[in-house]
């Protein structure tokens, strides 16, 4: 008998082939995952910040979906392991969040946000741990990509053709500000662009359709005028180009570590030279991204540095805030209490490290930062991943992780209320951790 057997992540226990009941659970889980992506990451309804701590039909829908997601995830996990290092770190982080909620002044709100995080995370762990091979993982990945693509298209249509535009100073308009936010829409489009590089299309129609989607994603990124998504996309595609052209199987971590800042510095230098020399394409691109902001605004990272000192102050205001934080997902309240230094309403800390510490204290920040470091390490372990995954899947995963990680110093999506950025990050980190199982395929 020549059957290939795939072993569990940690134990030498063969994974069972999925049965009919398990297939049903996976299909249900994928449907729920799409609904969670849509309801948490796209334009559904608008309500004032003052009402953001109250429940309405959408909050009830999100909570219900995540409770069902958690139950489906548990069903899938019971038939398999809970995963390896990444899954365990994620579960520890989830446990830390609920512990810190007990000491938060916003207990009911934090518990609600925790339910969204826990249900979605457990579902992701279940879907990935029940994937017997890479094809199963790629089906989950494609479902996520398709959902992101539809969300980008829907929010772009709403922003451009349906809703009233929100103009900035001097008549500048950014699409996405009247739906979710320009940065959120731009990052969605950037992630979808990186995820669109799949195996060669079988027909011309499929190939042209992919080009059309990529053109849409790039257009959305440019029209959002989001520097975060542009720089993230640039970093992700440079990493993809680097690894796609490699022929050696030996890791070259020092070279890669040196190459990344060199690439970024080269692009910035060439852009600065082109702008000084008034090269028309370069000047147009700089003006588009700059949004007519002065040097002081740019040096403050568009006002983000105004928030950081007050976030640090709130972190260190007591021993409890240092150890347990103020509550997961409630920084929009904490950062605007008696904060007279900020010139705008702060929805979060605009820094992943500060946000994690502010929300969950050291108790939650430590396991999350370990998970973040674990995800970052995959960028420098390409050769190990290639022993278990195809080139296409590995390149997509590394590009998207690079894109997301490039924004952690100025954005906080990974540690605020569950959203598509966090879901995609969890998916790829958990999926790449499956190499422990996929790398132990033996012939019997």
C-alpha positions, 0 to 999 in steps of 0.5 A: 500500500502506497498511501500518503499519510499526513501527521498531526502538528505535534504528535505522530498521530495520522490525520483522518481523511475528512468525513461528510460531517466534517466537510459540512462543518468546514463549509459552514465555517467558510460561510461564517468566515465570509460573513464575519469579514463582510460585517466587520470590514466593510460599509454596512451602516454609520452611527455616531461615536457616542453610540458605539458602546451600545448594541444595535442589529449589526452588533447583535449579528456580529456577536451571533456569527462569532459565537457560531464561529467559535462552536464550529471551530471547536467541533473542528479542533476536537477532531484534530489538534489545536495547532502548534506554536502559533495557535497556542500563542493565539489561545493564550492571548485570547485567555489574557484578553478575557482576564483583563476584561474583569478589571476594565471599566468597560467590562461589557464592551470588552467582553463583546469585543472579546467574543468577536476575537475569540469566535473568529480566532477559534474558527480560523484555528479549526479550519486550518487544523482540519486542512489535511493538505495544502489544497485545503488551505488554498481553498480557505485562502481563496474564499478569504481573497474572494470576500476581500475582492467583493468588499473592495468593489462594493465599498469603492462603488458606494464611495464613488457613486452612492455616498456623499464624498468627504472633501479634505482641505483644498478640495482634496478627496480620498475614496473610502472616507465616507465608507469605512476609512481610506486607510482601511479600504487601501489596506484591503485592496493591497492585501487582495492584490498580493493574494491575487497572484495565484497559479497561471490562469488556464484560459485567456478570459481568466487571465484578463479577469485577474488583470482587471481585478489587479487594476481595480486594486491598484486604482483603489490604493491610489485613490485612497491616497493611503501612504500606509497601503502604498508602502506596505504593497511596495514592501510586500511586492519587493519581498515577493520579487526577492524570493521569486528570483532566488535559486539557492535553497540556503537561507541568506537572512543577513542579506535579506535584513540588509536588503530591506532597508536598502530597497526602501532607502533607494525608492525614497531617494529616487523619489526625492531626486525625481521630485526635486528635478520636477520629473512629471510622473514622480511629482504627480505621485508625490502630490497624490500621496502627500495630500498637500500636507505641510512638513510638520504634518508629515513629520508627525506621521499625519498627526499620529505622534500626537497620540503616542505620548498620551497613550504612554501616559495612560499605560503608566498611570497605575500598576493595574494599567501597566499589568492589565491595561484599560480593556481590549478595543476601548482605546477610542474612549481611553485616549479621548478622556481629558486629552487636550493635546490631540487635534483630532479624535483618536480611534486607537493608538496608531501603534500596534505595540502601544495599543496592545499594552494600552488595551490588555497590559503586559498580560495580553501584550506579551503573548500577542507580541510573541505571536507577532514575532513568530509571524515575522520570523517566517519572512526570514525562513523561506527555505524552511517553508519551501520544504512543505509548501508550494512556491505560489502559496509561500510567496503570497503568504510572505508578501501579505505578512510583510504588507501587514507587518510594515504598518504596525508602527503607525496602525493598530488593526491587529489588536483592535476589534476583530477586522479583516487585517487581523483575520488575514494575519491569523490565517497566514501565521497559523497556516504556515505553522502547518509545515510541521504536519505537511513536512512529515508526509511519509509513504506507507 
